[in-house]
Amino acid sequence: MLPIKVIAVITLSVGLTAAMSETQPLTTVDRVDLQRYIGVWHEVARIPTSFQRKCVSDITATYTLRDDGKITVLNQCRKKEGSMNRAEAVARVVDKTSNAKLQVSFVSLLGMRLFWGDYWIIGLDSEYQWVVVGHPERKYGWILSRNLQLTGTEKVAVLKILAEKGYDAAQFQWAGQKP
């Protein structure tokens, strides 16, 4: 467990860096290996959104690569009364050089996907154990992990990425926190 003073110093430096870089265009990681990226991810933190307001725990995203190169997305979470909520979507890679810029659609009408939202991979562990997902306007953000929570070292790395990318880490609600 990290001492409180270390966390305080990191948080202060993260805040200062974020303030300096929030006007810079958001950048992604250089390359994402989609074969390593697919699978189950646990949400450990997010910027609260209206479309996830019913989710209180057990939040996962499962990605499956399709034959057409797109990705099937299955988001699941537990609601306050205990039932599970499921949302299915399709993701498409929009930057095939890096595979780090995707768009996701949860709406389908007559077999056509509507309302694509940006999903940019802005931080990724070299072993694909955690990922930081952002939005070009920094409206949304998620921190996902292959495990239920991050280690102290992983959390420090994630906070550093958030700062470098111009995100305010204080906007993120960590798993187990009340909104």
C-alpha positions in Angstrom: 0.0 0.0 0.0 1.4 3.4 -0.9 1.9 5.9 1.9 -0.6 8.8 1.9 2.2 11.4 1.4 3.3 9.6 -1.8 -0.2 9.5 -3.1 -0.7 13.2 -2.2 2.5 14.2 -4.1 1.4 12.2 -7.1 -2.1 13.6 -7.1 -0.7 17.2 -6.9 1.7 16.6 -9.8 -1.0 14.9 -11.8 -3.3 17.9 -11.3 -0.6 20.4 -12.3 0.3 18.4 -15.4 -3.3 18.0 -16.4 -4.0 21.7 -16.2 -1.0 22.3 -18.5 -2.0 19.7 -21.1 -5.8 19.7 -21.3 -5.7 22.1 -24.3 -3.4 19.8 -26.3 -4.9 17.4 -28.8 -5.4 13.9 -27.2 -2.9 11.3 -28.4 -3.2 7.5 -28.4 -0.7 4.7 -27.8 1.4 3.9 -30.8 0.1 0.4 -31.5 -2.6 -2.0 -30.2 -2.4 -5.7 -30.9 -6.1 -6.5 -31.2 -5.5 -10.2 -30.6 -4.0 -9.4 -27.2 -6.6 -6.7 -26.5 -9.8 -8.9 -26.9 -11.2 -10.7 -23.9 -12.7 -9.6 -20.6 -11.8 -6.3 -18.9 -13.0 -5.1 -15.5 -13.8 -1.4 -15.1 -11.8 0.0 -12.1 -12.6 3.7 -12.7 -14.6 5.9 -15.0 -15.8 9.5 -15.5 -19.4 9.1 -14.5 -21.8 9.1 -17.5 -25.6 9.2 -17.9 -25.5 5.9 -19.9 -23.8 4.1 -17.0 -25.8 5.7 -14.1 -27.5 2.4 -13.2 -24.3 0.5 -12.9 -23.1 0.1 -9.3 -20.7 -2.9 -9.4 -19.3 -5.9 -11.3 -18.7 -3.8 -14.5 -17.1 -5.7 -17.3 -16.4 -5.2 -21.0 -15.9 -8.3 -23.2 -14.4 -7.8 -26.6 -14.5 -10.4 -29.3 -12.8 -10.0 -32.7 -15.2 -10.8 -35.6 -14.3 -12.2 -39.0 -15.0 -8.8 -40.7 -12.4 -7.1 -38.5 -14.9 -5.4 -36.3 -15.2 -6.1 -32.6 -18.3 -7.3 -30.7 -18.7 -5.5 -27.4 -20.6 -6.9 -24.5 -20.8 -4.5 -21.5 -22.3 -5.9 -18.3 -22.9 -4.5 -14.8 -24.8 -5.1 -11.7 -27.6 -2.6 -10.9 -28.5 -1.4 -7.4 -31.3 -3.9 -6.9 -28.9 -6.7 -7.8 -29.9 -7.6 -11.4 -27.4 -7.6 -14.2 -27.6 -5.1 -17.1 -26.3 -6.0 -20.5 -25.5 -3.8 -23.5 -24.2 -5.1 -26.8 -22.4 -3.0 -29.4 -20.0 -3.2 -32.3 -16.7 -1.4 -32.5 -14.8 -0.5 -35.6 -11.1 0.5 -35.9 -10.8 3.9 -37.5 -7.0 4.2 -37.4 -5.7 0.9 -38.9 -2.1 2.1 -38.5 -2.3 2.0 -34.7 -5.6 0.2 -34.0 -5.8 2.7 -31.1 -8.7 4.8 -32.4 -12.0 3.0 -32.4 -15.6 3.9 -32.6 -18.4 2.1 -30.9 -22.1 1.9 -31.7 -24.8 0.6 -29.3 -27.6 1.5 -31.6 -28.8 -0.6 -34.6 -31.7 0.1 -36.9 -32.6 -2.3 -39.7 -29.1 -3.8 -39.5 -27.4 -0.5 -39.8 -25.2 0.9 -36.9 -26.0 4.4 -35.8 -24.4 6.9 -33.5 -20.8 6.0 -33.3 -18.8 7.2 -30.3 -15.1 7.6 -30.1 -13.1 5.1 -28.0 -9.4 5.9 -28.0 -6.7 3.8 -26.3 -4.5 6.4 -24.6 -2.6 4.2 -22.2 -1.9 0.5 -22.3 0.2 -1.8 -20.2 2.9 -3.6 -22.1 1.5 -6.9 -20.9 -2.1 -5.8 -21.7 -3.1 -6.0 -18.0 -4.6 -2.5 -17.9 -5.8 0.2 -20.3 -6.8 3.8 -20.2 -9.5 4.7 -22.7 -10.3 8.3 -23.6 -12.3 10.5 -25.8 -10.8 13.2 -28.0 -12.7 15.9 -26.1 -12.0 14.3 -22.8 -15.7 14.0 -22.1 -15.4 10.3 -21.2 -12.7 8.1 -19.7 -12.4 4.6 -18.4 -9.7 2.6 -16.7 -10.0 -1.1 -17.3 -8.0 -4.0 -15.9 -7.8 -7.7 -16.5 -8.0 -8.0 -12.7 -10.6 -6.6 -10.3 -8.4 -3.8 -9.2 -5.0 -2.2 -10.0 -1.9 -2.6 -7.9 -0.4 0.5 -6.3 2.3 0.6 -9.0 -0.3 0.3 -11.8 -2.5 3.0 -10.3 0.6 5.4 -10.2 1.2 4.6 -13.9 -2.4 5.2 -14.8 -2.5 8.5 -12.9 0.6 9.6 -14.7 -1.0 8.8 -18.1 -4.1 10.7 -17.1 -2.0 13.8 -16.3 0.0 13.6 -19.4 -3.1 13.3 -21.5 -4.8 16.3 -19.9 -7.4 14.5 -17.8 -8.4 15.6 -14.3 -8.0 12.4 -12.3 -10.4 13.8 -9.7 -13.2 13.4 -12.3 -12.8 9.6 -12.2 -15.0 7.5 -9.9 -13.1 4.4 -8.8 -14.8 1.1 -8.3 -16.3 0.9 -4.8 -16.9 4.6 -4.6 -20.4 6.1 -4.3 -21.3 8.6 -7.1 
